[in-house]
């Protein structure tokens, strides 16, 4: 009598789902390895393949260099520009509010609601602790949402990277690519990790999941587009400077509301890698 054969493993049981790690998470892995924990035990602790842990260890110098460069950028930006402390407080409160609304799947978190909430928070803070002699300014922000009014993961991530609330920030990053000249001309940036287009890992989960009708397709100059590829570059973005002849599959996460001529001038600058983001955040005018 023949013995029973066990069922072949399914693809899901054979390997764990690929996990994209941020710089901070990679540093945590390195810290655990440095403490003496083995490859396998470290993998179990973080839910990673042993091969992934070994790769992180092999590339530890590059990872630490990226962290140092990020710190250098942050310190340089801080020394050049001191922002309104009330604005910084407002951004933190606003981000918490947006996160709560998204977590609760509220459908009314659109650009209007965000601007009104930001203005309300800032005015309230200004009444409690005035930052100067000038009155509390009004709030201006790009819509960054689908016309249905749904706040999306890509938009939420863009806001977090503009404010730097989670650490990584667009401040100090460079534009690293340009499609120059033809209809659909655009500049490309957002690599907060390597500043060369090879990095810029996503902060938000599920950015690679296609959800119909969440984002409109791009065509017009001034559209800001989110990265549509793998999560290792999920923070990268494009800004169109010339109307396109046809719509594309890249998704709009915002729109330039003023100063598009500056972006167009950046597209003409050579080399494009000399163009740097010197400040970003929630804009109060």
Secondary structure by P-SEA (a helix, b strand, c coil): cccccccccccccccccbbbbcaaaaaaaaaaaaacccaaaaaaaacccaaaaaaaaaaaaaaaaaaaaaaaaaaaaaacccccaaaaaaaaaaaaaaaaaaaaccccccaaaaaaaaaaaaaaaaaacccccccbbbbbbcccccccccccaaaaaaaaaaacccccccccccccccccccccccccccccccccccccccccccccccccccccccccccbbbccccccccccccccccbbbccccccccccccccaaaaaaaaaaccccccccccccccccc
